Every structure is written in C-alpha cells, then in structure tokens.
Amino acid sequence: MKKKQVLGILLSAATLLAACGSNQTADNGRGNYTQEEEDPTPTQEEKPEVTPTEEASAVTEETPTPTEAEPEVEKSLFAIWEYTGYMDEAVEYELQDEFIDKDYDGDGIADKVYREWDKDAQTAKYTIEFGNGSKLVAPLFWETGFPHIQSADLTGNGFNEILVSVSYDTSTDPMSFGEMAMFSLDENSGVYEEIKLPLSDAADGSAGKGLDILYKPPVENTVSISVKQNDFKYDAELEASYLNGYWKSDLTNKDYNETRVVFDAVMSEKAVHCSVQPFFKYGDVIEFDLVYNGKDFEIKDMKYIPMQ
C-alpha cells in the first residue's frame, strides 16, 4: 500500500475519534463526566461514582461512635487548703500545672511534691521527693497559703539551691503575709539543708522572714523609716487618710519597730528578688536582692518604691 493511502486512513481514523470525544462534557469541576454511549464496566482501578447520600451512609457505618466526653473539672485556689497528696495530682487546684514534670535539683529526673494537711494545727507540710530517692522537708506553713517552688544554682557550685515559699493571695492584704525557706545541698551528706538568710523571723511564729523596720513618728504626712538589716533609710510620704485610719494612735510620739515579712520572692540565675510592704494595707514596697558573696547570702540593691 502506498504511503499516501496509509496517511489518508490514519487521518480518517483521527477525525472519527475527535467526533466521538466531542460528545463528552465535563461537569462543575468535580471530575465526573457524562457520555452519550454507555459507560464500560469499571475495572479494579476505576471506582464507580458514589452519590452524596451513599457516601454519608458509608461514613456513618464505618465511623465508630465517639465516647462520651469526660466532664471538665472545676478548678479553684481554695481546693488546696484541705488537700493531702501529691501536688501534681491535685486536679481541682488552679495552680496544679506549677508542679507537673518538675526537676528541682537539676539531675534530669522528675521530682514530686507531697502536701500533708494537719486539720487540728491548721498547717501544711511540703516534702519534695526527688527522683533519686532523697527528700527535702520544708518548715510548716499555714494551711491557707499557696506553695511555690523555685530552683537555680546561685552559689555556682554545680548544685541547685531550692526556694520554697508560700503566698497568701486571697488575704485581705496579701502583701503583708508570706513564708519562705531556702535550701542548699550539702555535698558531703547529699542532703538539702536550710540556709541561714540575713532576715528576721516573723513575729507571729510563722515561717515568714523579713526586714526589721524602725518607724519614726509622722511629721505632717511623712514617716521616716530605716531598715535594721542594712541601715537603709527613706522618708515615706503617706496620704492623710491612711495615717488617720491605720497609724497606731499610741505611737504618735515615739519610735515604732516591726518585722515586715517578704510577701514575694522570685529566684533568678544570680539572686532571689524579694519584696516587702512596709506599711500595712498601703501598697508601697521595699525591694532587694539576696546575693551569694562566696560565703553567705547578703542583701543588695535595696530600694523603696512608693505606691503607684
């Protein structure tokens, strides 16, 4: 057969195929097509089109029925007051997350904190159970306090100091109350022992520690104060309404001494930043750092911040 005849046959066949293809029309972009001729039986590779109703039915049959969701636990600060148990398991306590997966001594093993409530004494005892098997028992705190545990290597000896403190956020004057104790590891015994800090014990017998402050009698609206621990002095200008309402009348004409406790202690890599409220229910603050000097901890960078 001649090449021209073969070429003519091939062109005729191509024309016929194009005419058949023109009968296929695409739908609105979903990939389905309609043809004038009957569709061939689908092969294993080609799956038949499923209608939306059939598809929904199939999903319903194959999808397992979801289990009923567990009710959300209502959390509260007050849930800790009568609690005995591990702090990371106190699911009703609002600050539970502070105690989950913590490594206080820095050995790479998770530590746990156990709280023991004494109803009769109205106290709480906190014990840190280290992952290596040793323990640290903090002093007794009042039951209504909220515990906080921080750690850092303040002495630079490769072992973390551990600060256990309690705040009283729900008090009518939360800046007037607080308790704290700091511990350092004895490298010989492997036991954490409490550090003697350059602060005075609280007068109420609690585990609070603070500054001894001398108050001079008011002159008009000004009260001169001095801190015994480092002879820090400041003249505080107070509102007349405060002096009339809170200043003790029998102390108007003489000096007055009081120990004001640390209500907030924040540990950094180099120091513990402490805050003391010198005047009951007033809002002004004395701030200072506890810094290790190679032998002991000492007070540094004390300043007075008036009420804003």
C-alpha positions as CSV (number, residue, x, y, z in Angstrom):
1,M,0.0,0.0,0.0
2,K,1.3,3.5,-0.8
3,K,2.3,6.0,1.8
4,K,-0.4,8.4,0.7
5,Q,-3.2,5.8,1.1
6,V,-1.9,4.9,4.6
7,L,-1.8,8.5,5.6
8,G,-5.4,9.0,4.4
9,I,-6.6,6.1,6.5
10,L,-4.9,7.4,9.6
11,L,-6.4,10.9,9.1
12,S,-9.9,9.5,8.8
13,A,-9.5,7.5,12.0
14,A,-8.3,10.6,13.9
15,T,-11.3,12.5,12.6
16,L,-13.7,9.8,13.8
17,L,-12.1,9.7,17.3
18,A,-12.3,13.5,17.6
19,A,-16.0,13.4,16.7
20,C,-16.6,10.8,19.5
21,G,-14.7,12.8,22.0
22,S,-16.8,15.9,21.4
23,N,-19.8,14.1,22.9
24,Q,-18.1,14.1,26.5
25,T,-18.9,17.1,28.6
26,A,-17.2,18.0,32.0
27,D,-19.4,18.9,35.0
28,N,-18.7,21.7,37.5
29,G,-15.2,20.7,38.3
30,R,-15.7,17.6,40.5
31,G,-14.1,15.3,37.9
32,N,-17.3,13.4,36.7
33,Y,-18.3,13.1,33.1
34,T,-21.4,12.2,31.0
35,Q,-21.3,10.3,27.8
36,E,-23.8,9.5,25.0
37,E,-22.6,5.9,24.9
38,E,-23.0,3.6,27.8
39,D,-20.0,3.6,30.2
40,P,-17.9,0.5,30.3
41,T,-17.9,-1.7,33.3
42,P,-15.4,-0.2,35.8
43,T,-12.1,-2.0,36.2
44,Q,-10.3,-2.5,39.5
45,E,-8.5,0.8,39.0
46,E,-11.7,2.7,38.2
47,K,-14.2,3.0,41.1
48,P,-17.9,3.8,40.4
49,E,-19.2,7.3,41.3
50,V,-20.8,7.4,44.8
51,T,-23.8,9.7,45.4
52,P,-23.6,12.0,48.4
53,T,-26.3,10.0,50.2
54,E,-24.5,6.7,49.7
55,E,-21.2,8.4,50.8
56,A,-22.7,9.8,54.0
57,S,-24.2,6.4,54.8
58,A,-20.9,4.7,54.3
59,V,-19.1,7.1,56.7
60,T,-21.8,6.6,59.3
61,E,-21.4,2.9,59.2
62,E,-17.6,2.9,59.3
63,T,-17.0,5.7,61.8
64,P,-17.1,4.4,65.4
65,T,-19.5,6.1,67.8
66,P,-17.4,8.7,69.9
67,T,-17.3,8.0,73.6
68,E,-18.9,10.5,76.0
69,A,-16.5,13.3,76.9
70,E,-15.4,13.4,80.5
71,P,-16.8,16.4,82.4
72,E,-14.4,19.3,82.9
73,V,-13.0,19.6,86.4
74,E,-13.8,22.9,88.1
75,K,-10.6,24.3,89.4
76,S,-10.1,26.7,92.4
77,L,-7.4,28.1,94.5
78,F,-9.3,27.1,97.6
79,A,-9.1,23.4,96.6
80,I,-5.6,23.2,98.1
81,W,-6.4,24.2,101.6
82,E,-7.7,20.8,102.9
83,Y,-5.7,18.7,100.4
84,T,-3.4,15.9,101.3
85,G,-1.5,14.2,98.4
86,Y,0.9,14.9,95.5
87,M,0.6,18.4,94.2
88,D,0.8,17.4,90.5
89,E,-2.2,15.2,91.1
90,A,-4.4,17.9,92.7
91,V,-6.7,18.1,89.7
92,E,-9.0,20.6,91.4
93,Y,-6.2,23.1,92.3
94,E,-6.0,26.1,90.0
95,L,-2.2,26.1,90.1
96,Q,-1.7,22.4,89.6
97,D,0.5,22.9,86.5
98,E,3.2,24.5,88.6
99,F,4.1,21.0,89.9
100,I,3.8,18.8,86.8
101,D,7.1,17.4,85.4
102,K,9.5,19.4,87.5
103,D,13.1,18.8,88.1
104,Y,14.2,20.9,91.1
105,D,17.6,19.6,91.8
106,G,18.6,19.6,88.1
107,D,19.7,15.9,87.8
108,G,17.4,15.2,84.9
109,I,14.9,13.1,86.9
110,A,11.4,14.4,87.6
111,D,10.6,15.3,91.2
112,K,7.3,15.3,93.1
113,V,5.9,17.4,95.9
114,Y,3.8,15.9,98.6
115,R,1.4,18.0,100.7
116,E,0.3,16.9,104.2
117,W,-2.6,18.8,105.7
118,D,-3.0,18.9,109.5
119,K,-6.5,19.9,110.3
120,D,-6.1,20.4,114.0
121,A,-2.9,22.5,113.7
122,Q,-4.2,24.3,110.6
123,T,-0.8,23.8,108.9
124,A,0.6,22.2,105.8
125,K,3.9,20.3,105.4
126,Y,5.5,20.1,101.9
127,T,8.0,17.4,101.1
128,I,10.0,17.3,97.9
129,E,10.6,13.7,96.8
130,F,13.5,13.8,94.4
131,G,13.7,11.3,91.6
132,N,16.9,9.9,93.0
133,G,15.2,8.8,96.2
134,S,16.2,11.6,98.6
135,K,13.8,14.1,100.2
136,L,13.6,17.7,101.3
137,V,11.1,18.6,104.1
138,A,10.1,22.3,104.3
139,P,9.1,24.1,107.5
140,L,5.4,24.0,108.4
141,F,3.3,26.7,106.7
142,W,-0.2,27.9,107.4
143,E,-2.8,25.8,105.6
144,T,-4.2,28.8,103.7
145,G,-1.0,29.6,101.9
146,F,-0.3,28.8,98.2
147,P,3.1,27.0,97.7
148,H,5.7,27.9,95.1
149,I,9.0,26.1,94.5
150,Q,11.9,27.5,92.5
151,S,15.5,26.4,92.0
152,A,18.7,27.7,90.5
153,D,22.5,27.4,91.1
154,L,23.0,30.6,93.0
155,T,26.3,29.6,94.6
156,G,27.9,28.4,91.3
157,N,28.9,25.0,92.8
158,G,27.0,23.0,90.2
159,F,24.1,22.2,92.5
160,N,20.8,24.0,92.6
161,E,19.6,26.0,95.6
162,I,15.9,25.4,96.2
163,L,13.4,28.1,97.4
164,V,10.1,27.0,99.0
165,S,7.8,29.9,99.6
166,V,4.1,30.4,100.4
167,S,2.0,33.4,99.3
168,Y,-1.4,34.5,100.6
169,D,-3.1,35.7,97.5
170,T,-6.7,35.5,98.9
171,S,-5.9,37.6,102.0
172,T,-7.4,41.0,102.5
173,D,-3.9,42.3,102.4
174,P,-1.8,39.7,100.5
175,M,1.3,41.9,100.6
176,S,1.5,41.7,104.4
177,F,2.0,37.9,104.6
178,G,4.4,35.4,103.3
179,E,6.6,32.5,104.3
180,M,9.8,31.2,102.8
181,A,12.8,28.9,103.3
182,M,15.8,28.3,101.0
183,F,17.9,25.1,100.9
184,S,21.4,24.2,99.7
185,L,22.8,20.7,99.0
186,D,25.5,19.5,101.4
187,E,27.9,17.9,99.1
188,N,29.3,15.6,101.8
189,S,26.0,14.2,103.1
190,G,24.0,14.6,99.9
191,V,21.2,16.2,102.0
192,Y,19.5,19.5,101.4
193,E,19.8,21.8,104.5
194,E,18.1,25.2,105.1
195,I,20.3,28.3,104.5
196,K,20.5,31.0,107.2
197,L,19.4,34.1,105.4
198,P,20.1,37.7,106.6
199,L,16.5,38.2,107.5
200,S,14.5,38.2,110.8
201,D,11.9,35.6,111.7
202,A,8.2,36.8,111.6
203,A,6.8,37.9,115.0
204,D,3.7,35.7,114.6
205,G,5.6,32.4,114.9
206,S,5.1,31.5,111.2
207,A,7.9,30.6,108.8
208,G,7.9,34.1,107.4
209,K,11.2,36.0,107.1
210,G,11.5,39.8,106.6
211,L,13.1,43.1,107.5
212,D,13.2,44.8,110.9
213,I,11.9,48.4,110.2
214,L,12.1,51.3,112.6
215,Y,9.3,53.9,112.1
216,K,9.6,57.5,113.2
217,P,6.5,59.4,114.4
218,P,4.7,61.1,111.5
219,V,5.6,64.7,110.7
220,E,2.6,66.0,108.8
221,N,2.2,63.3,106.2
222,T,5.8,62.0,106.2
223,V,7.1,58.9,108.1
224,S,10.8,58.3,108.2
225,I,11.8,54.6,108.1
226,S,15.1,52.7,108.5
227,V,15.9,49.1,107.9
228,K,17.9,47.4,110.6
229,Q,19.5,44.8,108.3
230,N,21.5,47.3,106.3
231,D,20.6,50.7,107.7
232,F,18.6,51.7,104.7
233,K,16.6,54.9,105.2
234,Y,13.7,56.5,103.4
235,D,11.1,59.2,104.0
236,A,7.7,57.9,103.0
237,E,5.0,60.4,102.1
238,L,1.7,58.9,103.0
239,E,-1.9,60.0,102.5
240,A,-3.5,61.8,105.4
241,S,-6.5,59.4,105.2
242,Y,-4.2,56.4,105.7
243,L,-2.4,57.9,108.7
244,N,-5.8,58.8,110.3
245,G,-7.1,55.3,109.6
246,Y,-4.2,52.9,110.1
247,W,-1.5,54.6,112.1
248,K,-1.5,53.5,115.7
249,S,-2.5,56.4,117.9
250,D,-0.4,55.4,120.9
251,L,2.7,55.5,118.7
252,T,2.3,59.1,117.5
253,N,5.0,60.5,119.7
254,K,7.6,57.6,119.8
255,D,9.5,55.3,117.5
256,Y,7.9,52.0,116.5
257,N,9.6,48.7,115.4
258,E,8.1,46.0,113.4
259,T,9.2,43.0,111.3
260,R,7.6,43.1,107.9
261,V,7.9,39.8,106.0
262,V,8.8,39.0,102.4
263,F,5.5,38.5,100.5
264,D,7.0,37.7,97.2
265,A,10.4,36.0,96.3
266,V,11.5,35.4,92.7
267,M,14.6,33.4,92.0
268,S,16.8,34.2,89.0
269,E,20.1,32.6,88.0
270,K,22.0,35.0,90.2
271,A,19.8,36.2,93.1
272,V,16.5,36.0,94.9
273,H,14.5,39.2,94.3
274,C,12.4,39.9,97.4
275,S,9.5,42.3,98.1
276,V,8.3,43.7,101.5
277,Q,5.4,46.0,102.1
278,P,6.5,48.4,104.9
279,F,3.0,49.8,105.7
280,F,0.0,47.7,106.4
281,K,-2.5,47.8,103.5
282,Y,-0.8,50.6,101.7
283,G,0.8,49.2,98.6
284,D,4.3,50.8,98.7
285,V,7.2,48.3,98.5
286,I,10.8,47.8,99.6
287,E,12.7,45.6,97.1
288,F,16.1,44.0,97.5
289,D,18.1,41.0,96.2
290,L,19.6,38.2,98.2
291,V,23.0,37.5,96.6
292,Y,25.7,34.9,97.4
293,N,29.1,36.6,98.2
294,G,31.2,33.4,98.1
295,K,30.5,32.6,101.7
296,D,27.0,33.7,102.7
297,F,23.9,35.4,101.3
298,E,23.7,39.2,101.7
299,I,21.2,42.0,100.9
300,K,22.0,44.0,97.8
301,D,20.3,46.8,95.8
302,M,17.6,47.8,98.3
303,K,15.2,50.5,97.1
304,Y,11.9,52.0,98.1
305,I,9.0,52.1,95.6
306,P,6.1,54.4,96.5
307,M,2.6,53.3,95.9
308,Q,1.6,53.9,92.3
